[in-house]
Amino acid sequence: MRTGLKRLSPWIIGMLTLVLLAGCGGRDKDSFSIFIMDKGDASVIREELAQKLKDKLGEQAPTIEISVSPLYNQQKLVVEYAAGEHDLFLLPEEDMKLYGQNGSNLPLDDAFDKKTYARGVFEGGVFKKKGQEEEETDVSKETHLFGIPVEKMKMFKELKYNSKTLFATVPPRTSNKEEAIKVLKALTE
């Protein structure tokens, strides 16, 4: 048992170091970051997707940065969420719902029709203020639209990338919720 802990300790320290370093670098404030982790190979559409988004959003849009994990890896997904560097995540449905239980997805009810995207409606965690203090929050369980299925997104249909299990979701630590909604609308309309 101790041998196993000794082998895991450097790995755990390495992961924590990666999380801390990822938060230190930061990215250009005029950019918008999308992270895609699919069980298929989404890297084949990365450049074309970035160009289509740029064309649709126009000159005033931020630079779109798309990161694609070439392989599905649960630990990589944890690190990407923890680092807080991305404004939009495209990930498998089961991961979206799992992380959503702890408040890792923002509700999208105000911007999208829950009936149109019914598969993205589920009970998940939502951060609520405890009182007047902004820093203290509780997570309460509420039912909202937390994710948009990629199979319903017009831009992905045009790219002929139709993952039946992939969903787009906005993390609470996005740098700009309004921009995230604009990008989601550009992907869907």
C-alpha positions in Angstrom: 0.0 0.0 0.0 2.8 2.4 0.9 4.5 1.7 -2.4 1.4 2.7 -4.3 1.2 6.0 -2.3 4.9 6.7 -3.1 4.2 6.3 -6.8 1.1 8.4 -6.7 2.7 11.3 -4.7 4.8 12.6 -7.5 1.8 12.4 -9.9 -0.4 14.3 -7.5 2.3 17.0 -6.9 2.7 17.2 -10.7 -1.0 17.7 -11.3 -1.3 20.3 -8.6 1.7 22.1 -10.0 0.1 22.1 -13.5 -3.1 23.5 -12.1 -1.2 26.3 -10.3 1.0 27.1 -13.3 -2.0 27.1 -15.7 -3.6 29.8 -13.5 -0.5 31.9 -13.5 0.1 32.4 -17.2 -3.2 33.9 -18.2 -4.2 34.6 -21.8 -4.8 37.6 -23.9 -7.8 39.5 -22.6 -9.0 40.0 -26.2 -9.3 36.3 -26.8 -12.0 33.8 -26.3 -11.0 30.2 -25.5 -12.9 27.1 -26.3 -11.8 23.6 -25.1 -13.1 20.5 -26.9 -12.7 17.0 -25.5 -14.7 14.4 -27.5 -14.3 10.7 -27.7 -13.8 11.2 -31.4 -11.1 13.4 -33.0 -12.3 17.0 -33.0 -8.9 18.3 -34.1 -9.9 17.8 -37.7 -12.3 20.7 -37.5 -10.3 23.1 -35.2 -9.0 25.5 -37.8 -12.2 25.5 -39.9 -14.3 26.1 -36.8 -12.2 29.0 -35.7 -12.4 30.6 -39.1 -16.2 30.1 -39.4 -16.6 31.7 -35.9 -14.4 34.6 -36.9 -16.3 35.2 -40.1 -19.7 35.0 -38.3 -18.8 37.2 -35.4 -17.1 39.8 -37.5 -14.2 42.2 -37.0 -15.2 43.2 -33.4 -15.0 39.7 -32.1 -12.1 38.5 -29.9 -9.5 36.2 -31.2 -10.9 32.6 -31.0 -8.5 30.1 -29.5 -9.6 26.5 -29.8 -7.9 23.8 -27.8 -8.6 20.2 -28.6 -7.6 17.2 -26.6 -6.5 14.5 -29.1 -7.6 11.8 -26.7 -10.3 11.5 -24.1 -8.7 11.8 -20.7 -10.7 12.4 -17.5 -7.6 13.8 -15.6 -7.0 16.3 -18.4 -10.6 17.5 -18.2 -10.3 18.0 -14.5 -7.1 20.1 -15.0 -8.7 22.2 -17.7 -11.8 22.9 -15.6 -9.6 23.7 -12.5 -7.3 26.0 -14.5 -10.2 28.3 -15.4 -8.6 29.3 -18.7 -11.5 28.5 -21.1 -14.7 30.4 -21.8 -16.6 27.5 -23.4 -16.3 23.7 -23.0 -17.5 21.1 -25.5 -17.4 17.8 -23.7 -19.3 14.5 -23.5 -22.8 14.6 -21.9 -21.9 12.4 -18.9 -19.0 14.7 -18.0 -21.1 17.8 -18.4 -23.7 16.4 -16.1 -21.1 15.1 -13.6 -19.3 18.4 -13.3 -22.6 20.2 -13.4 -23.6 18.7 -10.1 -21.0 20.8 -8.4 -21.8 24.1 -10.1 -19.4 23.8 -13.0 -21.9 25.0 -15.7 -23.7 28.3 -15.9 -27.5 28.2 -16.5 -28.3 29.2 -20.1 -32.1 29.6 -19.7 -32.1 33.3 -20.3 -30.4 33.0 -23.7 -31.7 29.7 -25.2 -35.0 27.8 -25.3 -35.2 24.9 -22.9 -37.6 23.0 -25.1 -35.4 23.2 -28.1 -32.4 21.9 -26.2 -34.2 19.6 -23.8 -31.3 17.1 -23.5 -29.2 19.9 -21.9 -31.8 20.4 -19.1 -30.9 18.7 -15.9 -30.7 19.2 -12.2 -27.3 20.7 -11.3 -25.5 22.9 -8.9 -25.9 26.7 -9.0 -23.8 29.1 -6.9 -25.9 31.3 -4.6 -24.8 34.1 -2.3 -25.0 33.2 1.4 -25.8 36.7 2.4 -24.5 40.2 1.6 -20.9 39.0 1.3 -20.1 38.2 -2.3 -17.3 35.7 -1.6 -19.3 33.3 0.5 -21.5 31.1 -1.7 -23.5 27.9 -1.4 -24.3 25.5 -4.2 -28.0 24.7 -4.4 -29.5 22.1 -6.8 -31.8 23.6 -9.5 -33.0 22.4 -12.9 -31.8 24.6 -15.8 -30.6 24.4 -19.3 -26.9 23.9 -18.7 -25.7 22.6 -22.1 -26.4 22.8 -25.8 -26.1 19.5 -27.8 -23.5 19.8 -30.6 -25.8 17.8 -32.9 -28.3 20.7 -32.8 -25.6 23.3 -33.7 -25.8 24.6 -37.2 -22.1 25.3 -37.5 -21.1 21.8 -36.6 -23.7 20.4 -39.1 -22.0 22.5 -41.8 -18.6 21.1 -40.8 -20.2 17.6 -40.9 -19.0 17.0 -37.3 -22.0 15.4 -35.6 -21.1 14.0 -32.2 -24.3 12.7 -30.6 -22.9 12.9 -27.1 -21.0 16.2 -27.2 -22.4 19.3 -25.4 -21.3 22.9 -25.2 -21.4 24.5 -21.7 -20.2 27.7 -20.1 -18.1 27.4 -17.0 -18.7 29.8 -14.1 -15.2 31.1 -14.4 -15.6 32.3 -17.9 -13.9 35.7 -18.5 -17.0 37.0 -20.3 -20.5 35.4 -20.0 -22.0 37.7 -22.6 -19.3 36.8 -25.1 -19.7 33.1 -24.3 -23.5 33.5 -25.2 -22.6 35.3 -28.4 -20.3 32.5 -29.4 -22.9 29.8 -28.5 -25.5 31.7 -30.6 -23.0 31.9 -33.5 -22.5 28.1 -33.3 -26.3 27.4 -33.1 -27.9 29.9 -35.5 
